[in-house]
Amino acid sequence: MISLLTAFAVLIVGFFVYGKVTEKIFAPDDRKTPAVAINDGVDCVPMKTWKAFLIQLLNIAGTGPIFGALMGAVFGPVVFLWIVFGSILGGAVHDYMSGMISSRHNGASIAELSGTYLGKVAKWVMRIFSVVLLVLCGTVFVTSPAGLLDKLTPDWMNGTFWAIVILVYYLLATLLPIDKLIGKLYPVFGVLLIVMAVAVIGGILFSGGKYTIPEISLQNLHPKETPVWPYMFITVACGAVSGFHSTQSPMIAKCIKSEKEGRKVFYGAMISESVIALIWAAAGVAFYGTTQLLNDALANGASNVVYEISTGVLGTFGGILAVVGVIVCPITSGDTAFRSARLILGETFKLDQKKIRNRLIITIPLLAIGGLLTWFAIANDSGFQIIWRYFSWSNQTLAMIALWVATAYLMKEGKYRFGSLLTALPASFMTAVSVTYIMMAKEGFKLDQTVSYITGASAAVVLFAVYLIALVRRIKSAGTEARL
């Protein structure tokens, strides 16, 4: 328990200390944001800070910090360290930079920003990569809540029924102006999400000794001896570092009224998501007692694990409240996943998104593809796990690219020394994670572990060397004292 409480405290301190450092390096000013300068009534709409924060939190806090944290907990309490330090040093910095750089480019997507700072080839790669990730993400966030609703409702309301209902909601959320549906529902959902998280951890902590949260250890407790590196760092994405967030932050960048709100909205939402991930990781290892039992339970589906923990810790009424909160989490990320995909495709094909016709042209095919993938996930016992694995790797690879985009931005802005290291170091780390994983994973090249480790480390070293060379050239060309 001491380790968990310490982890919560470190996250809070990280927000106030490292968040301030991140903000100082970016240097927000009084320029007009897209919500004020454009204000188109559809996507660029001014919102109060608290509302923008709640929407950002619900956008990013989907199934990832719950299911991912539970699957990461199979490695043991070492997962606490990744959630805490990954978030403070990587994930929250990633989210803040993605949102703030977008705000300075009229709310441009991560794909457009990649083109601006890494070149045309990077832009097209990111356009394709981002849309694929968002469709996979939307599919994951249809399948998981549909599975949970299936458990709470009569037999005729099966997973397919609820998948259709959720897809219809996604259609409305993707098409309507952001303040008409998302802006009105999310504050309510946000309160529910917070109550759910507090209820679950409260039930664990005040169980009278029934549940024991293990203290942090570096020991790998995975029952199948799956290596912590890189598997844990891919499995736990949304609770620590997640490229999906770089597709969501630009959406809220269109809604903040001042750049100075950025730390609370973007950095703060990521820290809050990490608190949720910590709660579910702790709940997983405490409820089942051993990582072997947790892993066995996960074999029957992550949705089933959430249901068992919620009802087991809180009873029938509290369990329903908790499960409903977990249902809200993925749905409120799935809708914005498809919305972000619409915005990226709108940018790509120069389709004005103020016109409902143009929104329909993009949205209907996107949801049709999502529907087909959802059918595959429901119809096949391992369908969800297959989609999740590809989503997880794509997610972390996108985070890697987004952090390199932020590094290029900071260098262009003259933040030569510690400034650009803020993003270059986590970018290098995520490069090693993503490359190592795809080299050795069964959905990748299935190479020898040692070869994969060397390849991943080499890729990170090469890109960091390229960064240092570019840094030296910029310093020389500047001809002046480098700023912070």
Backbone hydrogen bonds, N-H to C=O, Kabsch-Sander energy under -0.5 kcal/mol:
donor,donor_aa,acceptor,acceptor_aa,energy
5,L,1,M,-2.6
6,T,2,I,-2.5
7,A,3,S,-2.3
8,F,4,L,-2.2
9,A,5,L,-2.1
10,V,6,T,-2.7
11,L,7,A,-2.0
12,I,8,F,-1.9
13,V,9,A,-2.6
14,G,10,V,-2.7
15,F,11,L,-1.8
16,F,12,I,-1.7
17,V,13,V,-2.7
19,G,14,G,-2.0
21,V,17,V,-1.9
22,T,18,Y,-2.6
23,E,19,G,-2.3
24,K,20,K,-2.6
25,I,21,V,-2.1
26,F,22,T,-2.1
27,A,23,E,-2.7
35,A,256,I,-0.6
36,V,33,T,-1.2
37,A,33,T,-3.3
38,I,34,P,-2.3
39,N,34,P,-1.9
41,G,44,C,-1.2
45,V,43,D,-1.1
47,M,255,C,-2.1
52,A,48,K,-2.6
53,F,49,T,-2.5
54,L,50,W,-2.1
55,I,51,K,-2.4
56,Q,52,A,-2.4
57,L,53,F,-2.7
58,L,54,L,-2.5
59,N,55,I,-2.4
60,I,56,Q,-2.1
61,A,57,L,-2.7
62,G,60,I,-1.8
66,I,63,T,-1.4
67,F,63,T,-2.9
68,G,63,T,-0.8
68,G,64,G,-1.4
69,A,64,G,-0.7
70,L,66,I,-2.1
71,M,67,F,-2.5
72,G,68,G,-2.3
73,A,69,A,-1.9
74,V,71,M,-0.8
75,F,72,G,-1.8
76,G,73,A,-1.7
79,V,76,G,-2.0
80,F,77,P,-1.6
81,L,77,P,-0.5
81,L,78,V,-0.8
82,W,78,V,-1.1
83,I,79,V,-2.3
84,V,80,F,-2.4
85,F,81,L,-2.4
86,G,81,L,-0.6
86,G,82,W,-1.7
87,S,83,I,-1.3
88,I,84,V,-2.2
89,L,85,F,-2.1
90,G,86,G,-1.4
91,G,86,G,-2.9
92,A,87,S,-3.4
93,V,87,S,-0.5
94,H,90,G,-2.9
95,D,91,G,-2.4
96,Y,92,A,-2.4
97,M,93,V,-2.7
98,S,94,H,-2.3
99,G,95,D,-2.2
100,M,96,Y,-2.8
101,I,97,M,-2.5
102,S,98,S,-1.3
103,S,99,G,-2.1
104,R,100,M,-1.5
105,H,102,S,-1.8
106,N,103,S,-0.9
107,G,102,S,-2.5
108,A,102,S,-0.9
108,A,105,H,-0.9
113,L,109,S,-2.3
114,S,110,I,-1.9
115,G,111,A,-1.6
116,T,112,E,-2.0
117,Y,113,L,-2.2
118,L,114,S,-2.8
119,G,114,S,-0.5
119,G,115,G,-1.0
123,K,119,G,-1.7
124,W,120,K,-2.1
125,V,121,V,-2.4
126,M,122,A,-2.6
127,R,123,K,-2.1
128,I,124,W,-2.0
129,F,125,V,-2.9
130,S,126,M,-2.9
131,V,127,R,-1.9
132,V,128,I,-2.4
133,L,129,F,-2.5
134,L,130,S,-2.7
135,V,131,V,-2.4
136,L,132,V,-2.4
137,C,133,L,-2.9
138,G,134,L,-2.9
139,T,135,V,-2.2
140,V,136,L,-2.5
141,F,137,C,-2.3
142,V,139,T,-1.5
143,T,139,T,-2.6
144,S,140,V,-2.2
146,A,142,V,-1.8
147,G,143,T,-2.0
148,L,144,S,-1.7
149,L,145,P,-2.8
150,D,146,A,-1.9
151,K,147,G,-0.9
151,K,148,L,-0.7
152,L,148,L,-0.8
152,L,149,L,-0.7
153,T,149,L,-1.0
157,M,154,P,-1.5
158,N,156,W,-1.4
162,W,158,N,-2.2
163,A,159,G,-2.1
164,I,160,T,-2.0
165,V,161,F,-2.0
166,I,162,W,-2.6
167,L,163,A,-2.3
168,V,164,I,-2.1
169,Y,165,V,-2.0
170,Y,166,I,-2.5
171,L,167,L,-1.9
172,L,168,V,-1.7
173,A,169,Y,-2.8
174,T,170,Y,-2.3
175,L,171,L,-1.6
176,L,172,L,-2.7
178,I,42,V,-2.8
180,K,177,P,-1.9
181,L,177,P,-0.9
183,G,178,I,-2.2
185,L,181,L,-2.5
186,Y,182,I,-2.3
189,F,185,L,-2.3
190,G,186,Y,-3.0
191,V,187,P,-1.7
192,L,188,V,-1.9
193,L,189,F,-2.7
194,I,190,G,-2.2
195,V,191,V,-2.5
196,M,192,L,-2.5
197,A,193,L,-2.2
198,V,194,I,-2.4
199,A,195,V,-2.5
200,V,196,M,-2.3
201,I,197,A,-2.2
202,G,198,V,-2.3
203,G,199,A,-2.4
204,I,200,V,-1.6
205,L,201,I,-2.8
206,F,202,G,-2.5
207,S,204,I,-0.9
210,K,207,S,-0.6
212,T,286,A,-0.5
221,L,75,F,-2.5
221,L,219,Q,-0.7
225,E,222,H,-2.1
231,Y,227,P,-0.7
232,M,228,V,-2.1
233,F,228,V,-0.8
234,I,230,P,-1.1
234,I,231,Y,-0.6
235,T,231,Y,-2.8
236,V,232,M,-2.5
237,A,235,T,-1.1
240,A,237,A,-1.9
241,V,237,A,-0.7
243,G,395,N,-0.8
245,H,242,S,-0.9
246,S,243,G,-1.3
247,T,243,G,-0.5
247,T,244,F,-1.5
248,Q,244,F,-0.8
249,S,245,H,-3.0
251,M,248,Q,-0.9
252,I,248,Q,-1.3
253,A,249,S,-2.1
254,K,250,P,-0.7
255,C,252,I,-2.0
256,I,252,I,-1.2
259,E,29,D,-0.5
261,E,258,S,-1.7
262,G,259,E,-1.8
265,V,261,E,-2.2
266,F,262,G,-2.8
267,Y,262,G,-0.9
268,G,263,R,-2.1
269,A,265,V,-0.9
270,M,266,F,-1.6
271,I,267,Y,-1.9
272,S,268,G,-2.2
273,E,269,A,-2.2
274,S,270,M,-1.9
275,V,271,I,-1.5
276,I,272,S,-1.6
277,A,273,E,-2.3
278,L,274,S,-2.5
279,I,275,V,-2.2
280,W,276,I,-2.1
281,A,277,A,-2.5
282,A,278,L,-2.7
283,A,279,I,-2.4
284,G,280,W,-2.1
285,V,281,A,-1.9
286,A,282,A,-2.3
287,F,283,A,-2.6
288,Y,284,G,-1.6
289,G,285,V,-1.0
290,T,288,Y,-0.8
294,L,290,T,-1.9
295,N,291,T,-2.6
296,D,292,Q,-2.3
297,A,293,L,-2.2
298,L,294,L,-2.2
299,A,295,N,-1.1
300,N,297,A,-1.6
301,G,298,L,-1.9
305,V,301,G,-1.4
306,V,302,A,-2.3
307,Y,303,S,-2.1
308,E,304,N,-2.5
309,I,305,V,-2.7
310,S,306,V,-2.5
311,T,307,Y,-2.4
312,G,308,E,-2.3
313,V,309,I,-2.5
314,L,310,S,-2.2
315,G,311,T,-1.7
318,G,314,L,-0.8
319,G,315,G,-2.4
320,I,316,T,-2.2
321,L,317,F,-2.1
322,A,318,G,-2.4
323,V,319,G,-2.9
324,V,320,I,-2.8
325,G,321,L,-1.9
326,V,322,A,-2.0
327,I,323,V,-2.1
328,V,324,V,-2.3
329,C,325,G,-1.7
331,I,327,I,-1.7
332,T,328,V,-2.6
333,S,330,P,-1.4
334,G,330,P,-3.0
335,D,331,I,-2.0
337,A,333,S,-1.6
338,F,334,G,-1.9
339,R,335,D,-1.8
340,S,336,T,-2.5
341,A,337,A,-2.1
342,R,338,F,-2.2
343,L,339,R,-2.0
344,I,340,S,-2.4
345,L,341,A,-2.5
346,G,342,R,-2.4
347,E,343,L,-2.2
348,T,344,I,-2.4
349,F,345,L,-2.5
350,K,347,E,-0.7
351,L,346,G,-2.2
352,D,350,K,-0.6
355,K,352,D,-1.2
359,R,355,K,-1.6
360,L,356,I,-2.3
361,I,357,R,-2.1
362,I,358,N,-1.2
363,T,359,R,-2.8
364,I,360,L,-1.9
366,L,362,I,-1.5
367,L,363,T,-2.5
368,A,364,I,-1.9
369,I,365,P,-2.1
370,G,366,L,-2.3
371,G,367,L,-2.4
372,L,368,A,-1.9
373,L,369,I,-2.3
374,T,370,G,-2.1
375,W,371,G,-2.3
376,F,372,L,-2.0
377,A,373,L,-2.3
378,I,374,T,-2.4
379,A,375,W,-2.7
380,N,376,F,-1.5
383,G,380,N,-1.3
384,F,377,A,-0.6
386,I,382,S,-2.3
387,I,383,G,-2.4
388,W,384,F,-2.8
389,R,385,Q,-2.2
390,Y,386,I,-1.8
391,F,387,I,-2.5
392,S,388,W,-3.0
393,W,389,R,-2.1
394,S,390,Y,-2.4
395,N,391,F,-2.7
396,Q,392,S,-2.1
397,T,393,W,-2.2
398,L,394,S,-2.3
399,A,395,N,-1.8
400,M,396,Q,-2.0
401,I,397,T,-2.1
402,A,398,L,-2.7
403,L,399,A,-2.3
404,W,400,M,-1.7
405,V,401,I,-2.3
406,A,402,A,-2.3
407,T,403,L,-1.9
408,A,404,W,-2.3
409,Y,405,V,-2.2
410,L,406,A,-2.5
411,M,407,T,-2.2
412,K,408,A,-2.2
413,E,409,Y,-1.9
414,G,411,M,-1.6
415,K,410,L,-3.0
416,Y,414,G,-1.8
417,R,483,R,-0.9
419,G,484,L,-0.7
420,S,415,K,-1.2
421,L,417,R,-1.2
422,L,418,F,-1.3
422,L,419,G,-0.7
423,T,420,S,-0.9
424,A,420,S,-2.3
425,L,421,L,-1.9
427,A,423,T,-2.0
428,S,424,A,-2.2
429,F,425,L,-2.2
430,M,426,P,-2.6
431,T,427,A,-1.7
432,A,428,S,-2.1
433,V,429,F,-2.0
434,S,430,M,-2.6
435,V,431,T,-2.4
436,T,432,A,-2.1
437,Y,433,V,-2.2
438,I,434,S,-2.2
439,M,435,V,-1.6
440,M,436,T,-1.6
441,A,437,Y,-2.8
444,G,441,A,-1.7
445,F,438,I,-2.5
446,K,441,A,-1.3
447,L,439,M,-3.2
452,S,448,D,-2.6
453,Y,449,Q,-2.5
454,I,450,T,-2.4
455,T,451,V,-2.5
456,G,452,S,-2.7
457,A,453,Y,-2.5
458,S,454,I,-2.5
459,A,455,T,-2.3
460,A,456,G,-1.9
461,V,457,A,-2.4
462,V,458,S,-2.7
463,L,459,A,-2.2
464,F,460,A,-2.2
465,A,461,V,-2.3
466,V,462,V,-2.3
467,Y,463,L,-2.2
468,L,464,F,-2.3
469,I,465,A,-2.4
470,A,466,V,-2.4
471,L,467,Y,-2.4
472,V,468,L,-2.5
473,R,469,I,-2.1
474,R,470,A,-2.2
475,I,471,L,-2.3
476,K,472,V,-2.3
477,S,473,R,-2.5
478,A,474,R,-2.0
479,G,475,I,-1.4
483,R,414,G,-0.8
